[in-house]
């Protein structure tokens, strides 16, 4: 009873608002706790979905191919099976405010919520078929201490909640505390994350199908750096889920 009263008190003085439109989310669905309804109904419906889970050779896959330039080459060089983003990301779009809140304004629950929503919508496409483990792109320990959480872990947790696929946060680590990718341009992005990741006990991931999870994919350099490090997982195959893909 005390916890219920506490939540009611907090909702009174700190009303639950949608991170996209700022509107108060009314408690019109008692079966679902108010704090689990991150977006209002209108914004949930209006999310700029990519539908990439249904599209082979989609924009996210082709971005990750990089110099490989084809699906066959990407499978040979990167061991990349498939990839997709859930949402399109554009500057000055309400989604930008939502992602900014998730990453920098202590709203990691947005990632968990959107991860669950993506998994619900992707499941019927077969996107998760054959995946053995989900790995979020790691933060450097210093960055993790500063932020207090890794938003990609929350996204991965949302995916895992719906699919039942386990999460692993120990076999892929970030060993270089690089400047933020958003501040880099062109070739700087590639150089910035080169050698930034390492793996632990690679023998434990041999022949696994691993889903790598990132929050925002722009040029794909961070993900490609992760895939390069994970080549030590002999016989492993990789797929990629990005919450957002920059247009």
C-alpha beads as a LAMMPS data file, in Angstrom:
LAMMPS data file: protein, C-alpha beads

247 atoms
246 bonds

1 atom types
1 bond types

-500.0 500.0 xlo xhi
-500.0 500.0 ylo yhi
-500.0 500.0 zlo zhi

Masses

1 110.0

Atoms # bond

1 1 1 0.000 0.000 0.000
2 1 1 2.815 2.388 0.867
3 1 1 4.452 1.897 -2.528
4 1 1 1.143 2.565 -4.302
5 1 1 0.670 5.777 -2.318
6 1 1 4.248 6.798 -3.052
7 1 1 3.742 6.336 -6.814
8 1 1 0.462 8.270 -6.663
9 1 1 2.234 11.090 -4.813
10 1 1 5.065 11.171 -7.365
11 1 1 2.638 11.173 -10.269
12 1 1 0.819 14.116 -8.702
13 1 1 3.896 16.312 -8.397
14 1 1 5.958 14.801 -11.245
15 1 1 3.350 13.914 -13.891
16 1 1 4.289 11.224 -16.397
17 1 1 4.810 12.920 -19.746
18 1 1 5.539 11.568 -23.208
19 1 1 9.218 12.207 -24.160
20 1 1 8.226 12.907 -27.770
21 1 1 5.338 15.355 -27.471
22 1 1 5.506 16.348 -23.804
23 1 1 1.840 15.593 -23.203
24 1 1 0.671 14.065 -19.924
25 1 1 -0.054 10.347 -20.253
26 1 1 -3.386 9.730 -18.568
27 1 1 -4.005 6.641 -16.492
28 1 1 -6.626 5.226 -18.877
29 1 1 -5.297 1.659 -18.923
30 1 1 -5.274 0.464 -15.285
31 1 1 -4.058 -3.008 -16.298
32 1 1 -0.745 -1.486 -17.386
33 1 1 1.228 0.446 -14.738
34 1 1 1.393 4.096 -15.738
35 1 1 5.190 4.205 -15.553
36 1 1 5.406 1.435 -18.164
37 1 1 3.523 3.526 -20.734
38 1 1 6.477 5.597 -21.868
39 1 1 4.880 7.050 -25.018
40 1 1 1.379 8.342 -25.487
41 1 1 -0.769 6.401 -27.926
42 1 1 -0.464 8.974 -30.694
43 1 1 3.351 9.051 -30.547
44 1 1 3.617 5.267 -30.375
45 1 1 1.528 5.069 -33.529
46 1 1 3.551 7.837 -35.202
47 1 1 7.026 6.394 -34.550
48 1 1 9.038 6.556 -37.812
49 1 1 9.415 2.816 -38.261
50 1 1 11.851 1.599 -40.895
51 1 1 10.164 -1.780 -41.594
52 1 1 13.704 -3.032 -42.302
53 1 1 13.122 -6.392 -40.649
54 1 1 11.101 -7.248 -43.749
55 1 1 13.650 -5.892 -46.247
56 1 1 16.748 -7.757 -47.370
57 1 1 19.677 -5.525 -48.349
58 1 1 18.109 -2.675 -46.384
59 1 1 19.841 0.629 -45.636
60 1 1 21.223 -0.544 -42.288
61 1 1 22.763 -3.659 -43.835
62 1 1 24.296 -1.733 -46.715
63 1 1 25.722 0.854 -44.309
64 1 1 27.376 -1.910 -42.288
65 1 1 28.783 -3.590 -45.375
66 1 1 31.112 -0.634 -45.838
67 1 1 33.884 -1.570 -48.230
68 1 1 32.492 -5.115 -48.510
69 1 1 29.710 -3.664 -50.698
70 1 1 27.618 -6.831 -50.970
71 1 1 25.775 -9.330 -48.779
72 1 1 28.049 -12.192 -49.823
73 1 1 31.202 -10.167 -49.120
74 1 1 29.838 -8.976 -45.764
75 1 1 29.180 -12.568 -44.729
76 1 1 32.712 -13.530 -45.681
77 1 1 34.532 -10.503 -44.226
78 1 1 32.328 -9.463 -41.279
79 1 1 30.427 -12.736 -40.731
80 1 1 27.322 -10.531 -40.838
81 1 1 24.080 -12.428 -41.363
82 1 1 21.420 -9.717 -41.211
83 1 1 20.715 -6.316 -39.676
84 1 1 17.892 -3.852 -39.184
85 1 1 16.997 -0.667 -37.362
86 1 1 13.641 -0.124 -35.695
87 1 1 13.283 3.636 -36.217
88 1 1 14.597 6.362 -38.477
89 1 1 16.454 9.179 -36.726
90 1 1 16.389 12.756 -37.972
91 1 1 17.640 15.922 -36.309
92 1 1 14.904 18.325 -35.227
93 1 1 12.433 15.414 -35.219
94 1 1 10.694 14.543 -31.915
95 1 1 12.549 11.216 -31.938
96 1 1 15.764 13.178 -31.404
97 1 1 14.447 14.532 -28.100
98 1 1 13.416 11.044 -27.025
99 1 1 16.812 9.495 -27.816
100 1 1 18.600 12.415 -26.159
101 1 1 16.513 11.860 -23.012
102 1 1 17.342 8.150 -23.084
103 1 1 21.091 8.737 -23.391
104 1 1 21.769 11.909 -21.466
105 1 1 18.768 12.765 -19.264
106 1 1 18.628 9.658 -17.092
107 1 1 15.689 8.078 -18.941
108 1 1 17.095 4.611 -19.751
109 1 1 13.609 3.134 -19.348
110 1 1 12.867 4.600 -22.783
111 1 1 15.387 2.135 -24.245
112 1 1 13.796 -0.780 -22.403
113 1 1 10.324 0.221 -23.588
114 1 1 11.367 0.686 -27.222
115 1 1 13.362 -2.554 -27.146
116 1 1 10.218 -4.397 -26.085
117 1 1 8.131 -2.644 -28.724
118 1 1 10.660 -3.457 -31.448
119 1 1 10.792 -7.109 -30.399
120 1 1 6.994 -7.360 -30.490
121 1 1 6.909 -5.923 -34.005
122 1 1 9.983 -7.798 -35.314
123 1 1 9.111 -11.236 -33.928
124 1 1 6.740 -12.261 -36.676
125 1 1 9.350 -11.461 -39.363
126 1 1 11.744 -14.174 -38.134
127 1 1 14.397 -11.553 -37.314
128 1 1 15.323 -13.286 -34.042
129 1 1 15.255 -16.854 -35.376
130 1 1 18.460 -18.716 -34.540
131 1 1 19.913 -15.993 -32.287
132 1 1 21.745 -17.543 -29.312
133 1 1 22.706 -14.452 -27.334
134 1 1 22.187 -10.679 -27.323
135 1 1 25.216 -8.399 -26.781
136 1 1 24.818 -4.642 -26.284
137 1 1 27.598 -2.381 -27.556
138 1 1 29.571 -1.673 -24.354
139 1 1 30.559 1.677 -22.888
140 1 1 34.027 2.306 -21.516
141 1 1 34.015 1.908 -17.691
142 1 1 34.782 5.620 -17.227
143 1 1 31.878 6.660 -19.461
144 1 1 29.648 4.135 -17.702
145 1 1 30.493 5.605 -14.305
146 1 1 29.783 9.116 -15.548
147 1 1 26.435 8.245 -17.120
148 1 1 25.396 5.623 -14.598
149 1 1 23.997 3.197 -17.177
150 1 1 24.481 1.846 -20.682
151 1 1 21.418 2.671 -22.753
152 1 1 22.193 -0.184 -25.164
153 1 1 21.903 -2.627 -22.267
154 1 1 18.396 -1.336 -21.594
155 1 1 17.461 -1.763 -25.246
156 1 1 18.890 -5.294 -25.158
157 1 1 16.935 -6.008 -21.974
158 1 1 13.726 -4.983 -23.719
159 1 1 14.478 -7.293 -26.638
160 1 1 15.314 -10.114 -24.230
161 1 1 12.131 -9.613 -22.215
162 1 1 9.988 -10.370 -25.257
163 1 1 12.143 -12.939 -27.077
164 1 1 13.573 -14.827 -24.095
165 1 1 17.059 -14.687 -25.648
166 1 1 19.727 -14.213 -22.935
167 1 1 21.935 -11.115 -22.695
168 1 1 25.728 -11.231 -22.367
169 1 1 27.701 -8.196 -21.171
170 1 1 31.002 -9.884 -20.298
171 1 1 32.521 -11.199 -23.536
172 1 1 32.729 -7.861 -25.393
173 1 1 34.356 -4.876 -23.664
174 1 1 35.373 -1.356 -24.591
175 1 1 39.054 -0.810 -23.841
176 1 1 39.505 2.717 -25.247
177 1 1 37.626 5.704 -23.839
178 1 1 37.206 7.423 -27.185
179 1 1 35.633 10.839 -27.802
180 1 1 31.943 10.725 -28.715
181 1 1 31.317 9.547 -32.266
182 1 1 28.735 12.304 -32.753
183 1 1 31.575 14.828 -32.548
184 1 1 33.637 13.112 -35.271
185 1 1 33.414 13.558 -39.017
186 1 1 34.251 11.351 -41.977
187 1 1 37.408 9.285 -41.612
188 1 1 37.728 10.482 -38.002
189 1 1 34.842 8.216 -37.040
190 1 1 36.703 5.133 -38.245
191 1 1 39.968 6.136 -36.602
192 1 1 38.186 7.074 -33.385
193 1 1 36.839 3.562 -32.726
194 1 1 39.657 1.555 -34.325
195 1 1 40.818 -0.983 -31.759
196 1 1 38.343 0.338 -29.195
197 1 1 36.882 -3.085 -28.367
198 1 1 38.225 -6.407 -27.131
199 1 1 36.791 -9.808 -26.248
200 1 1 37.112 -12.039 -23.206
201 1 1 37.138 -15.862 -23.242
202 1 1 36.339 -16.053 -26.964
203 1 1 36.214 -19.849 -26.840
204 1 1 32.917 -19.579 -24.951
205 1 1 31.287 -17.889 -27.946
206 1 1 32.532 -20.206 -30.684
207 1 1 29.845 -21.013 -33.276
208 1 1 27.214 -18.827 -31.618
209 1 1 24.790 -16.576 -33.489
210 1 1 25.166 -13.228 -31.718
211 1 1 22.850 -10.240 -31.998
212 1 1 24.800 -7.015 -31.451
213 1 1 22.626 -4.141 -30.179
214 1 1 23.358 -0.431 -30.677
215 1 1 21.269 2.640 -29.911
216 1 1 21.958 4.859 -32.928
217 1 1 23.676 3.796 -36.126
218 1 1 25.058 6.534 -38.375
219 1 1 28.097 5.439 -40.405
220 1 1 28.317 2.010 -38.769
221 1 1 31.943 2.432 -37.680
222 1 1 31.289 1.546 -34.017
223 1 1 29.467 -1.637 -34.952
224 1 1 32.112 -2.620 -37.494
225 1 1 34.795 -2.127 -34.834
226 1 1 32.846 -4.459 -32.531
227 1 1 32.500 -7.049 -35.295
228 1 1 36.222 -6.825 -35.996
229 1 1 37.030 -7.601 -32.358
230 1 1 34.502 -10.436 -32.257
231 1 1 36.128 -12.264 -35.157
232 1 1 38.009 -14.101 -32.391
233 1 1 34.707 -15.883 -31.721
234 1 1 35.591 -18.606 -34.197
235 1 1 32.722 -19.874 -36.287
236 1 1 30.352 -17.270 -34.847
237 1 1 27.781 -15.458 -36.971
238 1 1 26.602 -11.928 -36.208
239 1 1 23.426 -9.973 -36.701
240 1 1 22.792 -6.363 -35.708
241 1 1 19.846 -4.531 -34.211
242 1 1 19.927 -0.732 -34.008
243 1 1 17.189 1.150 -32.220
244 1 1 17.598 4.056 -34.661
245 1 1 19.263 4.576 -38.034
246 1 1 20.228 8.067 -39.122
247 1 1 18.854 8.959 -42.549

Bonds

1 1 1 2
2 1 2 3
3 1 3 4
4 1 4 5
5 1 5 6
6 1 6 7
7 1 7 8
8 1 8 9
9 1 9 10
10 1 10 11
11 1 11 12
12 1 12 13
13 1 13 14
14 1 14 15
15 1 15 16
16 1 16 17
17 1 17 18
18 1 18 19
19 1 19 20
20 1 20 21
21 1 21 22
22 1 22 23
23 1 23 24
24 1 24 25
25 1 25 26
26 1 26 27
27 1 27 28
28 1 28 29
29 1 29 30
30 1 30 31
31 1 31 32
32 1 32 33
33 1 33 34
34 1 34 35
35 1 35 36
36 1 36 37
37 1 37 38
38 1 38 39
39 1 39 40
40 1 40 41
41 1 41 42
42 1 42 43
43 1 43 44
44 1 44 45
45 1 45 46
46 1 46 47
47 1 47 48
48 1 48 49
49 1 49 50
50 1 50 51
51 1 51 52
52 1 52 53
53 1 53 54
54 1 54 55
55 1 55 56
56 1 56 57
57 1 57 58
58 1 58 59
59 1 59 60
60 1 60 61
61 1 61 62
62 1 62 63
63 1 63 64
64 1 64 65
65 1 65 66
66 1 66 67
67 1 67 68
68 1 68 69
69 1 69 70
70 1 70 71
71 1 71 72
72 1 72 73
73 1 73 74
74 1 74 75
75 1 75 76
76 1 76 77
77 1 77 78
78 1 78 79
79 1 79 80
80 1 80 81
81 1 81 82
82 1 82 83
83 1 83 84
84 1 84 85
85 1 85 86
86 1 86 87
87 1 87 88
88 1 88 89
89 1 89 90
90 1 90 91
91 1 91 92
92 1 92 93
93 1 93 94
94 1 94 95
95 1 95 96
96 1 96 97
97 1 97 98
98 1 98 99
99 1 99 100
100 1 100 101
101 1 101 102
102 1 102 103
103 1 103 104
104 1 104 105
105 1 105 106
106 1 106 107
107 1 107 108
108 1 108 109
109 1 109 110
110 1 110 111
111 1 111 112
112 1 112 113
113 1 113 114
114 1 114 115
115 1 115 116
116 1 116 117
117 1 117 118
118 1 118 119
119 1 119 120
120 1 120 121
121 1 121 122
122 1 122 123
123 1 123 124
124 1 124 125
125 1 125 126
126 1 126 127
127 1 127 128
128 1 128 129
129 1 129 130
130 1 130 131
131 1 131 132
132 1 132 133
133 1 133 134
134 1 134 135
135 1 135 136
136 1 136 137
137 1 137 138
138 1 138 139
139 1 139 140
140 1 140 141
141 1 141 142
142 1 142 143
143 1 143 144
144 1 144 145
145 1 145 146
146 1 146 147
147 1 147 148
148 1 148 149
149 1 149 150
150 1 150 151
151 1 151 152
152 1 152 153
153 1 153 154
154 1 154 155
155 1 155 156
156 1 156 157
157 1 157 158
158 1 158 159
159 1 159 160
160 1 160 161
161 1 161 162
162 1 162 163
163 1 163 164
164 1 164 165
165 1 165 166
166 1 166 167
167 1 167 168
168 1 168 169
169 1 169 170
170 1 170 171
171 1 171 172
172 1 172 173
173 1 173 174
174 1 174 175
175 1 175 176
176 1 176 177
177 1 177 178
178 1 178 179
179 1 179 180
180 1 180 181
181 1 181 182
182 1 182 183
183 1 183 184
184 1 184 185
185 1 185 186
186 1 186 187
187 1 187 188
188 1 188 189
189 1 189 190
190 1 190 191
191 1 191 192
192 1 192 193
193 1 193 194
194 1 194 195
195 1 195 196
196 1 196 197
197 1 197 198
198 1 198 199
199 1 199 200
200 1 200 201
201 1 201 202
202 1 202 203
203 1 203 204
204 1 204 205
205 1 205 206
206 1 206 207
207 1 207 208
208 1 208 209
209 1 209 210
210 1 210 211
211 1 211 212
212 1 212 213
213 1 213 214
214 1 214 215
215 1 215 216
216 1 216 217
217 1 217 218
218 1 218 219
219 1 219 220
220 1 220 221
221 1 221 222
222 1 222 223
223 1 223 224
224 1 224 225
225 1 225 226
226 1 226 227
227 1 227 228
228 1 228 229
229 1 229 230
230 1 230 231
231 1 231 232
232 1 232 233
233 1 233 234
234 1 234 235
235 1 235 236
236 1 236 237
237 1 237 238
238 1 238 239
239 1 239 240
240 1 240 241
241 1 241 242
242 1 242 243
243 1 243 244
244 1 244 245
245 1 245 246
246 1 246 247
